[in-house]
Amino acid sequence: MAGKFEVYQDTAGKYRFRLKATNGQVIATGQGYETKKSCLNGIESIRKNAPDAKLDDQTVAPAAKG
């Protein structure tokens, strides 16, 4: 079974989503959106554009030059 996206409104009335793993742990959250439609578009963007996203670890110091 796959995880699930949950859509909800925060205390400021903005629409947000969270992605939960199958064990119920929140593994990602979305920004605040003004409309529910925009929030759903954010979810669809993730589904379409990141199924094979690569990792860019920017915590690793680049090799010294020179």
PyMOL commands that place a pseudoatom at each C-alpha (Angstrom):
pseudoatom trace, name=CA, resn=MET, resi=1, chain=A, elem=C, hetatm=0, pos=[0.000, 0.000, 0.000]
pseudoatom trace, name=CA, resn=ALA, resi=2, chain=A, elem=C, hetatm=0, pos=[1.257, 3.475, -0.866]
pseudoatom trace, name=CA, resn=GLY, resi=3, chain=A, elem=C, hetatm=0, pos=[1.340, 6.501, 1.399]
pseudoatom trace, name=CA, resn=LYS, resi=4, chain=A, elem=C, hetatm=0, pos=[-1.303, 9.199, 1.170]
pseudoatom trace, name=CA, resn=PHE, resi=5, chain=A, elem=C, hetatm=0, pos=[-1.643, 12.933, 0.770]
pseudoatom trace, name=CA, resn=GLU, resi=6, chain=A, elem=C, hetatm=0, pos=[-3.855, 14.720, 3.308]
pseudoatom trace, name=CA, resn=VAL, resi=7, chain=A, elem=C, hetatm=0, pos=[-5.301, 18.159, 2.517]
pseudoatom trace, name=CA, resn=TYR, resi=8, chain=A, elem=C, hetatm=0, pos=[-6.279, 20.405, 5.418]
pseudoatom trace, name=CA, resn=GLN, resi=9, chain=A, elem=C, hetatm=0, pos=[-6.702, 24.053, 6.426]
pseudoatom trace, name=CA, resn=ASP, resi=10, chain=A, elem=C, hetatm=0, pos=[-4.309, 25.622, 8.920]
pseudoatom trace, name=CA, resn=THR, resi=11, chain=A, elem=C, hetatm=0, pos=[-5.288, 28.079, 11.663]
pseudoatom trace, name=CA, resn=ALA, resi=12, chain=A, elem=C, hetatm=0, pos=[-4.840, 30.988, 9.227]
pseudoatom trace, name=CA, resn=GLY, resi=13, chain=A, elem=C, hetatm=0, pos=[-7.304, 29.419, 6.782]
pseudoatom trace, name=CA, resn=LYS, resi=14, chain=A, elem=C, hetatm=0, pos=[-4.682, 28.444, 4.196]
pseudoatom trace, name=CA, resn=TYR, resi=15, chain=A, elem=C, hetatm=0, pos=[-4.834, 25.082, 2.467]
pseudoatom trace, name=CA, resn=ARG, resi=16, chain=A, elem=C, hetatm=0, pos=[-1.916, 22.747, 3.073]
pseudoatom trace, name=CA, resn=PHE, resi=17, chain=A, elem=C, hetatm=0, pos=[-1.021, 19.147, 2.407]
pseudoatom trace, name=CA, resn=ARG, resi=18, chain=A, elem=C, hetatm=0, pos=[1.067, 16.560, 4.127]
pseudoatom trace, name=CA, resn=LEU, resi=19, chain=A, elem=C, hetatm=0, pos=[2.318, 13.289, 2.715]
pseudoatom trace, name=CA, resn=LYS, resi=20, chain=A, elem=C, hetatm=0, pos=[2.126, 10.373, 5.126]
pseudoatom trace, name=CA, resn=ALA, resi=21, chain=A, elem=C, hetatm=0, pos=[3.966, 7.079, 4.845]
pseudoatom trace, name=CA, resn=THR, resi=22, chain=A, elem=C, hetatm=0, pos=[2.051, 3.836, 5.243]
pseudoatom trace, name=CA, resn=ASN, resi=23, chain=A, elem=C, hetatm=0, pos=[2.981, 3.800, 8.948]
pseudoatom trace, name=CA, resn=GLY, resi=24, chain=A, elem=C, hetatm=0, pos=[1.307, 7.213, 9.454]
pseudoatom trace, name=CA, resn=GLN, resi=25, chain=A, elem=C, hetatm=0, pos=[4.534, 9.203, 9.752]
pseudoatom trace, name=CA, resn=VAL, resi=26, chain=A, elem=C, hetatm=0, pos=[4.510, 12.614, 8.038]
pseudoatom trace, name=CA, resn=ILE, resi=27, chain=A, elem=C, hetatm=0, pos=[7.316, 12.590, 5.469]
pseudoatom trace, name=CA, resn=ALA, resi=28, chain=A, elem=C, hetatm=0, pos=[6.600, 15.845, 3.596]
pseudoatom trace, name=CA, resn=THR, resi=29, chain=A, elem=C, hetatm=0, pos=[4.503, 18.984, 3.983]
pseudoatom trace, name=CA, resn=GLY, resi=30, chain=A, elem=C, hetatm=0, pos=[3.411, 21.635, 1.528]
pseudoatom trace, name=CA, resn=GLN, resi=31, chain=A, elem=C, hetatm=0, pos=[3.376, 25.394, 1.725]
pseudoatom trace, name=CA, resn=GLY, resi=32, chain=A, elem=C, hetatm=0, pos=[0.201, 27.359, 2.522]
pseudoatom trace, name=CA, resn=TYR, resi=33, chain=A, elem=C, hetatm=0, pos=[-2.063, 27.898, -0.500]
pseudoatom trace, name=CA, resn=GLU, resi=34, chain=A, elem=C, hetatm=0, pos=[-4.852, 30.458, -0.822]
pseudoatom trace, name=CA, resn=THR, resi=35, chain=A, elem=C, hetatm=0, pos=[-7.230, 28.021, -2.545]
pseudoatom trace, name=CA, resn=LYS, resi=36, chain=A, elem=C, hetatm=0, pos=[-7.908, 24.315, -2.314]
pseudoatom trace, name=CA, resn=LYS, resi=37, chain=A, elem=C, hetatm=0, pos=[-7.454, 24.045, -6.085]
pseudoatom trace, name=CA, resn=SER, resi=38, chain=A, elem=C, hetatm=0, pos=[-3.929, 25.487, -5.808]
pseudoatom trace, name=CA, resn=CYS, resi=39, chain=A, elem=C, hetatm=0, pos=[-3.133, 23.005, -3.052]
pseudoatom trace, name=CA, resn=LEU, resi=40, chain=A, elem=C, hetatm=0, pos=[-4.355, 20.101, -5.184]
pseudoatom trace, name=CA, resn=ASN, resi=41, chain=A, elem=C, hetatm=0, pos=[-2.261, 21.438, -8.091]
pseudoatom trace, name=CA, resn=GLY, resi=42, chain=A, elem=C, hetatm=0, pos=[0.791, 21.370, -5.794]
pseudoatom trace, name=CA, resn=ILE, resi=43, chain=A, elem=C, hetatm=0, pos=[0.150, 17.707, -5.051]
pseudoatom trace, name=CA, resn=GLU, resi=44, chain=A, elem=C, hetatm=0, pos=[-0.260, 16.897, -8.739]
pseudoatom trace, name=CA, resn=SER, resi=45, chain=A, elem=C, hetatm=0, pos=[2.980, 18.711, -9.523]
pseudoatom trace, name=CA, resn=ILE, resi=46, chain=A, elem=C, hetatm=0, pos=[4.849, 16.471, -7.090]
pseudoatom trace, name=CA, resn=ARG, resi=47, chain=A, elem=C, hetatm=0, pos=[3.227, 13.362, -8.522]
pseudoatom trace, name=CA, resn=LYS, resi=48, chain=A, elem=C, hetatm=0, pos=[4.173, 14.327, -12.094]
pseudoatom trace, name=CA, resn=ASN, resi=49, chain=A, elem=C, hetatm=0, pos=[7.578, 15.929, -11.667]
pseudoatom trace, name=CA, resn=ALA, resi=50, chain=A, elem=C, hetatm=0, pos=[9.344, 14.049, -8.905]
pseudoatom trace, name=CA, resn=PRO, resi=51, chain=A, elem=C, hetatm=0, pos=[8.789, 10.308, -9.262]
pseudoatom trace, name=CA, resn=ASP, resi=52, chain=A, elem=C, hetatm=0, pos=[12.486, 9.789, -10.052]
pseudoatom trace, name=CA, resn=ALA, resi=53, chain=A, elem=C, hetatm=0, pos=[13.969, 12.907, -8.452]
pseudoatom trace, name=CA, resn=LYS, resi=54, chain=A, elem=C, hetatm=0, pos=[17.693, 12.692, -7.805]
pseudoatom trace, name=CA, resn=LEU, resi=55, chain=A, elem=C, hetatm=0, pos=[19.344, 13.761, -4.541]
pseudoatom trace, name=CA, resn=ASP, resi=56, chain=A, elem=C, hetatm=0, pos=[21.500, 16.894, -4.592]
pseudoatom trace, name=CA, resn=ASP, resi=57, chain=A, elem=C, hetatm=0, pos=[23.336, 16.838, -1.232]
pseudoatom trace, name=CA, resn=GLN, resi=58, chain=A, elem=C, hetatm=0, pos=[24.491, 20.410, -0.746]
pseudoatom trace, name=CA, resn=THR, resi=59, chain=A, elem=C, hetatm=0, pos=[25.902, 19.727, 2.708]
pseudoatom trace, name=CA, resn=VAL, resi=60, chain=A, elem=C, hetatm=0, pos=[29.029, 18.180, 1.241]
pseudoatom trace, name=CA, resn=ALA, resi=61, chain=A, elem=C, hetatm=0, pos=[31.868, 20.692, 0.845]
pseudoatom trace, name=CA, resn=PRO, resi=62, chain=A, elem=C, hetatm=0, pos=[33.143, 21.001, -2.726]
pseudoatom trace, name=CA, resn=ALA, resi=63, chain=A, elem=C, hetatm=0, pos=[36.670, 19.829, -3.474]
pseudoatom trace, name=CA, resn=ALA, resi=64, chain=A, elem=C, hetatm=0, pos=[39.358, 22.463, -2.960]
pseudoatom trace, name=CA, resn=LYS, resi=65, chain=A, elem=C, hetatm=0, pos=[40.474, 24.164, -6.159]
pseudoatom trace, name=CA, resn=GLY, resi=66, chain=A, elem=C, hetatm=0, pos=[43.963, 25.031, -7.078]
for i in range(1, 66): cmd.bond("trace and resi %d" % i, "trace and resi %d" % (i + 1))
show_as sticks, trace
zoom trace
